[in-house]
Amino acid sequence: MNFDYIIVGAGAAGCVLANRLSEDPANQVLLLEAGGSDRSPVILVPKGFYFTMTDPKYTKKFATQPFGTGSVEQWSRGRMIGGSTGVNGMVWNRGWKPDYDSIEAAGNPGWGWDTFVGAYKSIEDHALGASNTRGVGGPVGISVASPPEEVSEAFMDAAGKLGMNREDDLNGSDNERVGYVSSNIANGLRVSAAEAYLHPVRQRPNLTVLSHSEVGYVLFDGKRATGVRVERKGVTVDYSARKEVLLAGGSLDTPLLLERSGIGDPDQLRSAGVKVVVDSPNVGERLHEHHGTSFQFSMQGADGYNKQLSNVSRQVLTGTKYLMQRDGVMSFGGYNVLMYYKSDPKSDRPDTQGFFTPISTAAASLTSGKVKVDKNPGMMFLTYPLRPTSTGSIHITGNLPSNKPTVIANFLETEHDRRLVVLGARKGREIMAQSPISRLVREETLPGTDYTTDEQILENALNRGGTGYHTLGTCAMGPNDDDVVDARLRVRGVEGLRVVDASVFPHMPSGNNNAPTQALAWHAAQLILEDNS
Ligand SMILES: Cc1cc2nc3c(=O)[nH]c(=O)nc-3n(C[C@H](O)[C@H](O)[C@H](O)COP(=O)(O)OP(=O)(O)OC[C@H]3O[C@@H](n4cnc5c(N)ncnc54)[C@H](O)[C@@H]3O)c2cc1C
């Protein structure tokens, strides 16, 4: 079967591409997704991600190699129409000018702030209205967590005492700032990439969407990508692309697909039994990931949200209230307050992201996949360096899609990351010691006040912290021969093949990267259409 464009993966980037490339009825577009449908109400309810983000029905897990004192993390990724945007925490975080201008300055023309802010303005439908950085009328509904909540207000007042500006739109400046989180949530419902870009255009006759279709290999005629080999419901099918094959499988799967298809480091490929098509040494390398440290506190003098979530009858009551009003605790993601701050006073801009919520759990964080909310009131503060510099890797171990990869996290490898983790944790505790939040703290329950030295804070961060779910860099763009893709996201060494997903970012755009990935794909679609016109 023949198409103009074949897109591999219906996640943040893949849904944007499917929408934009099929706008012209002359383009026949095929979108292939390994996972299944997103048509379940639990996907739409924001707090539903407590249940879905580790559910094998909606996700795939990548186990890391042991690190620290033997910790192994399971990195969960969305495997469904909508990809990780169907199970993620919905924080709408965009980064700021230096994050993108530095990509452009490194030799990637066209990827500076002007491009990204233009894309953000096009894709947003922001509840706060249009501004010089925000958009309205676009496909992605954005709202700010509501209504105000007393413990969160106390936390923000305390943060204000250490110089954090209280801001309504946390994406509207690069100040040290605190406020209620902006999320891709509209009318109390998750706006996944599928809801925003795919479902509204699914009836286009030139767009074919196939779920349960895992691409095993890119097919080549010499050095030209001509199509893909797919496993669909137990049958192997080949699809051909007249124009291009576009890989949007996410930063863990895309490098593995490239390697299985013969593009990667020759030694890695040979040891996995794969014939080399292109020597590309950085496929699967330069993996960046956040690693969060949680602090939990038992609380006095206020209830927070624990009571509403900790037992079945209260959950039913909270759920019913949500169904009627579509606001309150069920209507936003993991944390309702977000903060950007300088852990290191010498930093020229915020270097750390902090998340706060008046919830405490038996597990270390809200994204650890074992969420059991405590009975008694509590609160939680999570922090990580915005732009970690440690790099890890992901590689195939065999030539089949079912072979488990080797994932090396290398968390906290660099002095930069270790220093910021220690300083970030100390500053978080300093906020919790300011009034009015200090009056609500009964006790620090995790890691506990015994953890005071730099070594103890680092040991806790490494062994009891958690992944940020923001992996990128594994097919990073750049101007050099050994960069996996060039600035037009074309895979070096072959024709007709691009990578368009989070894996092409060379470094973290300051925090969560769903919005940056959608903006990147928005611009990439333009490049693809230009190059094929
Ligand atoms: C639990 C969790 C919480 C997160 N929270 C946030 C948050 O609050 N805010 C934020 O900004 N970001 C968050 N993220 C990160 C964000 O969701 C990702 O950065 C973003 O989705 C990346 O987009 P992508 O297109 O690169 O990949 P994805 O959205 O992961 O999409 C990749 C898609 O490709 C499919 N695929 C992979 N390989 C193949 C193949 N061989 N054949 C066919 N299909 C394939 C996958 O099944 C998947 O559907 C979170 C992620 C997770 C997992």
The ligand as an SDF file (V2000), in Angstrom:
LIG
                    3D

 53 58  0  0  0  0  0  0  0  0999 V2000
    3.8320    9.5370   32.9500 C   0  0  0  0  0  0  0  0  0  0  0  0
    4.2640   10.7530   32.1620 C   0  0  0  0  0  0  0  0  0  0  0  0
    4.0430   12.0180   32.6830 C   0  0  0  0  0  0  0  0  0  0  0  0
    4.4360   13.1430   31.9490 C   0  0  0  0  0  0  0  0  0  0  0  0
    4.0600   14.3870   32.3890 N   0  0  0  0  0  0  0  0  0  0  0  0
    4.2750   15.4640   31.5850 C   0  0  0  0  0  0  0  0  0  0  0  0
    3.7430   16.7380   31.9250 C   0  0  0  0  0  0  0  0  0  0  0  0
    3.0250   16.9030   32.9130 O   0  0  0  0  0  0  0  0  0  0  0  0
    4.0230   17.7920   31.0950 N   0  0  0  0  0  0  0  0  0  0  0  0
    4.7990   17.6540   29.9840 C   0  0  0  0  0  0  0  0  0  0  0  0
    5.0660   18.6500   29.3110 O   0  0  0  0  0  0  0  0  0  0  0  0
    5.2990   16.4550   29.6390 N   0  0  0  0  0  0  0  0  0  0  0  0
    5.0290   15.3610   30.3860 C   0  0  0  0  0  0  0  0  0  0  0  0
    5.4590   14.1360   29.9920 N   0  0  0  0  0  0  0  0  0  0  0  0
    6.2900   14.0660   28.7720 C   0  0  0  0  0  0  0  0  0  0  0  0
    5.4980   14.2290   27.4690 C   0  0  0  0  0  0  0  0  0  0  0  0
    4.3130   13.4810   27.4910 O   0  0  0  0  0  0  0  0  0  0  0  0
    6.4080   13.8090   26.3320 C   0  0  0  0  0  0  0  0  0  0  0  0
    7.5240   14.6790   26.3310 O   0  0  0  0  0  0  0  0  0  0  0  0
    5.7730   13.8800   24.9660 C   0  0  0  0  0  0  0  0  0  0  0  0
    4.5990   13.1050   24.9160 O   0  0  0  0  0  0  0  0  0  0  0  0
    6.7870   13.3730   23.9330 C   0  0  0  0  0  0  0  0  0  0  0  0
    6.1840   13.3090   22.6890 O   0  0  0  0  0  0  0  0  0  0  0  0
    6.6840   12.3140   21.5740 P   0  0  0  0  0  0  0  0  0  0  0  0
    5.8470   12.5780   20.3860 O   0  0  0  0  0  0  0  0  0  0  0  0
    8.1560   12.4320   21.4590 O   0  0  0  0  0  0  0  0  0  0  0  0
    6.3970   10.8340   22.1320 O   0  0  0  0  0  0  0  0  0  0  0  0
    5.0720   10.1800   22.6960 P   0  0  0  0  0  0  0  0  0  0  0  0
    4.0500   11.1850   23.0320 O   0  0  0  0  0  0  0  0  0  0  0  0
    5.5120    9.2480   23.7650 O   0  0  0  0  0  0  0  0  0  0  0  0
    4.5070    9.3390   21.4620 O   0  0  0  0  0  0  0  0  0  0  0  0
    5.1920    8.2770   20.8510 C   0  0  0  0  0  0  0  0  0  0  0  0
    4.1720    7.3330   20.2410 C   0  0  0  0  0  0  0  0  0  0  0  0
    4.8170    6.4930   19.3080 O   0  0  0  0  0  0  0  0  0  0  0  0
    4.3490    5.1590   19.4490 C   0  0  0  0  0  0  0  0  0  0  0  0
    5.3950    4.2650   18.9380 N   0  0  0  0  0  0  0  0  0  0  0  0
    6.6450    4.0910   19.4310 C   0  0  0  0  0  0  0  0  0  0  0  0
    7.3400    3.2130   18.6770 N   0  0  0  0  0  0  0  0  0  0  0  0
    6.4960    2.8100   17.6990 C   0  0  0  0  0  0  0  0  0  0  0  0
    6.6280    1.8900   16.6230 C   0  0  0  0  0  0  0  0  0  0  0  0
    7.7690    1.2240   16.4050 N   0  0  0  0  0  0  0  0  0  0  0  0
    5.5620    1.6930   15.8130 N   0  0  0  0  0  0  0  0  0  0  0  0
    4.3870    2.3900   15.9900 C   0  0  0  0  0  0  0  0  0  0  0  0
    4.2150    3.2580   17.0200 N   0  0  0  0  0  0  0  0  0  0  0  0
    5.2630    3.4740   17.8570 C   0  0  0  0  0  0  0  0  0  0  0  0
    4.1200    5.0170   20.9450 C   0  0  0  0  0  0  0  0  0  0  0  0
    3.2570    3.9310   21.2300 O   0  0  0  0  0  0  0  0  0  0  0  0
    3.5330    6.3890   21.2630 C   0  0  0  0  0  0  0  0  0  0  0  0
    2.1360    6.3910   21.0980 O   0  0  0  0  0  0  0  0  0  0  0  0
    5.1050   12.9860   30.6960 C   0  0  0  0  0  0  0  0  0  0  0  0
    5.3380   11.7180   30.1880 C   0  0  0  0  0  0  0  0  0  0  0  0
    4.9160   10.5930   30.8880 C   0  0  0  0  0  0  0  0  0  0  0  0
    5.1720    9.2400   30.2910 C   0  0  0  0  0  0  0  0  0  0  0  0
  1  2  1  0
  2  3  1  0
  2 52  2  0
  3  4  2  0
  4  5  1  0
  4 50  1  0
  5  6  2  0
  6  7  1  0
  6 13  1  0
  7  8  2  0
  7  9  1  0
  9 10  1  0
 10 11  2  0
 10 12  1  0
 12 13  2  0
 13 14  1  0
 14 15  1  0
 14 50  1  0
 15 16  1  0
 16 17  1  0
 16 18  1  0
 18 19  1  0
 18 20  1  0
 20 21  1  0
 20 22  1  0
 22 23  1  0
 23 24  1  0
 24 25  2  0
 24 26  1  0
 24 27  1  0
 27 28  1  0
 28 29  2  0
 28 30  1  0
 28 31  1  0
 31 32  1  0
 32 33  1  0
 33 34  1  0
 33 48  1  0
 34 35  1  0
 35 36  1  0
 35 46  1  0
 36 37  1  0
 36 45  1  0
 37 38  2  0
 38 39  1  0
 39 40  1  0
 39 45  2  0
 40 41  1  0
 40 42  2  0
 42 43  1  0
 43 44  2  0
 44 45  1  0
 46 47  1  0
 46 48  1  0
 48 49  1  0
 50 51  2  0
 51 52  1  0
 52 53  1  0
M  END
$$$$
